Amino acid sequence: VQLQASGGGSVQAGGSLKLSCKASGMIWSVFTASRLGWYRQAPGKQRELVAELTTNGNINYQNSVKGRFTISKDNSRKTVYLQMNSLEPEDTAVYYCNIEGDYGDYWGQGTQVTVSS
């Protein structure tokens, strides 16, 4: 199984980016039954949860991104997305996707998001 994350980049404050994470080598039923999450790690800080889609369909966000970020998925493409709007310099970090389920815990390679003021 490999998770390929993409969509990062450099934007000015107030801008938007959409991250994608495609799961390769994972069968459809495993993808749909797994918890899907986006994490981020800023320089000198610990990795933190940004948003997650739980196995029972709940969606949770870190307080600092509520109302600005949206996590979603496309089961047919085995892809999880993170739409990020109204970006702030504090959102600058490497973003990682995570798929966790009964068959394993998988991480993407990380994609850099840089927001300038």
N, C-alpha and C positions, 0 to 999 in steps of 0.2 A: 504494500500500500504506500502510495506517495501522495502528499498534499502539495499542490502547486498554487502558491499565493501570488497575486498580481494586483496592480492598480495603484500602488503607492506612487508618491511623487512629491513635488514641492509646490505649494500654493500659498497665496497670501491669506491673511486672516479674513474670515468671512466666506472663504471659498469652499468648494465641495470636492470630494473624491469618493469613488466607489471601489472597494476592495472585493476581490473574488478569490475563492479558494476551491479548487477542483480536486476531488478525490479520484485518483487513478488506482486501478487494481482492487477496488472495493466493490463488492456486489451490492446491488441496489437495496436489498432488504436490510443489509447491515447499515448502510448509510441512513436509511429512513428511521431506523431504530436507535440511532446514536444521539448523544448529546453533542451539539455543535456550539463552538464558542470562538470568540475573538479575544485575544489578549494583547497587551502592549507592554513594552519595556523602554523607558526613557533612560538616557545616560545616568549612571549612578543610582538608579532606582531599581526596585524589585519588579518583576513581571506582575502585572495586575489584570484581572478580568475586566473586559470592557462590556461585552454583551454575550448572552447565551440563549440558545434555544434548547429547552430541556426535553427529555424523552416523553414527557406527558404534555408537551405542547406549550408550556409556559415560556415567556420571554422575560429575561431580566437584564437590566442595564446598570452600569455603574452610575451613581448619582450625577457625576460631572458631565455625563454625555446624554442624559435623559432629555428627550425633546429635540436632540440634534442628530443622533445616530439611529439607524434602523438596521437590525439584523433580519435576514430573510434567507430562504433557501429555494433551490429548484431541484426537486428530487430526480426529475428525469435527466438532469445534467450532473447530478451528484455534486452540486456546487453550493457553497454557502457564501453569502454576500454581506458586506457591511457598507451601507450608505452613510457617508459622513457629511453633514451640512454644517454651516456656520462654524467652520473650523477655527480653533484658537491656537495661539503659540504653545499653550500647555498641552495640546494634543500631539505635539512632536514626539515621535517614538518609532521604534520598530514594532510592527503589528504582526502577530502570529495567529494563524487559525489552528484550531484544535478540534479533533473528533474523538470522542470517548464513548466506548460502549463495551458490550460483553466480549468483543473480540479484540480489544486492544485500545491503546491510547496513542493517537497519532498527532504529530505536529508538522505544520508547514515550515518553510525555510525562513519566513519573515520577510516583510516588505517595509521599506522605510517611508515614513510620512513626515514631511517637514513643513511646518507652518510658520511663515514669517509675519512679523507685525508691520 
